[in-house]
Amino acid sequence: MQSKKIEQRFQVIRMLVAVAIALVIAFLLVCFVSETPAATMGNFLFGPFQSIRRIGNMVEMMTPLLFTGVSVSIMYSCNQINMASEGAFFLGGVASSYIAVTWLLPVGIHPFFCILAGGLVGSAVCGIPAFLYVKRGALPVVSSLMINYVSLYLGLLIINYIIRDPQAGYLCSYEFAETAVLPDLFSKTNVHFGLIIAIAVLIFGYLYLNKSRWGYSIRMIGKNPAFAKYSGMNVFGTILACQLVGGFLAGMGGAVEQLGMYNRFQYQALSNHGFDGILIAILAHYNPKFVAPAALFLAYIRVGADIMARTSDVPVEIVSIIQAIIIIFVAAERFLSGWKHREIVKASRNELAAKGE
C-alpha cells in the first residue's frame, strides 16, 4: 500500500519538476530573444487569467482535448499504439456537419443525432486499424497513421463537393441548422454546452477504465497480454472493443467542436486535436482522472503563448519547446527514479520495523 502511494506521489512530483524545468528553460530563451523578459514572462504566465474572455479561451481550447485525451487513454491502456484519433476527430466533425446541414430535426434531438453520427464514424476510423491488427497482424501504428489521411481526404470530398456553400467565398459547408448548434453556457465567452458533455465523457472514461470488468480486462491485456490470454480473457475482442470505444469518443469530440464553436465546417486540414490527445494522455498517464488538469495545463500555456506573441517580440513557437521538454521528462522512465526507489525502500524498512521483523 505504501509503495502505491509513493508511486502516485512520484508521478505528481515528476510532473511538477518537468514543468518547472520547462518554464526555466523558456525564461532563459525569452531572455535571449526579448528586450523585456520579465514583462514577457509575466504575460505568458498570468495573461490567461486577466479577463473573462481569456479564461473562456482556455476552457474553449480545453474542451475538445478532454474527448481526445480520454479516447487515447482508453486505447493506449490496451497497449495499442492507435494514432487514428486524429482522423476520427476530423471525420466525426464532417459527419456531424453533414447531419447538421441536411437533416431537419427539433431542438435537442438534432445535436444528439449529429454527435451520434460523429461518434459512429469515429469508431469506424479507429476500428479499422484494430481490425487489421486482430485479423491480419498489421501494425496499428502504421495503419492508423495512414487511415488519418484517408479520413482527411474523404472528409474534404464530402465538404467541398457535397455540402459546400458556393456563396460563402471560401471552401466551407453550408451553415448548420440553428437546431443543431450547441448553446453557449456563459456570456462574453464561447464556452458551450459541449463542456458538459466533455465532463460526462471524463466520468464515463474513468468508470469504464477503472471501475468495470471491461476496464480491468483492458488494463490487464495492456500489462501482460500472454497472461491475460492464459487467464481466459478474449484478448483480440477486448482490443477491438476498446479501440471502437476510443474512436467513438474522439468522433464525438469532433462533432461537439463543430457544433459548439462554428456555424459551418471550415477545416481544410487535420486539426491536430487527436495528436494533442496523445500528448494529454501521456501527461495523464492514461488515467482519465488526470485528463482534465493535463488538458487545462496545455490550454493554459497555449493561450499564454498566444498572448505573449501578441504583446511582445517573442514568437508563439516557444510553447512547442515547453511541450517537448515536458514530454521528454515525463516519458523518461528513469527521471527521478532513484528518489522513488529510495522512498520505497525506506517505507518498506519502516513497515518491517513496525512489525518487529
Secondary structure by P-SEA (a helix, b strand, c coil): caaaaaaaaaaaaaaaaaaaaaaaaaaaaaaaccccaaaaaaaaaccccccaaaaaaaaaaaaaaaaaaaaaaaaacccccccaaaaaaaaaaaaaaaaaccccccaaaaaaaaaaaaaaaaaaaaaaaaaaaacccccaaaaaaaaaaaaaaaaaaaaaccccccccccccccccccccbbbbccccccccaaaaaaaaaaaaaaaaacccaaaaaaaaaaacaaaaaaaccaaaaaaaaaaaaaaaaaaaaaaaaaaccccbbbbccccaaaaaaaaaaaaacccccaaaaaaaaaaaaaaaaaaaaaccccccaaaaaaaaaaaaaaaccccaaaaaaaaaaaaaaaaaaaacc
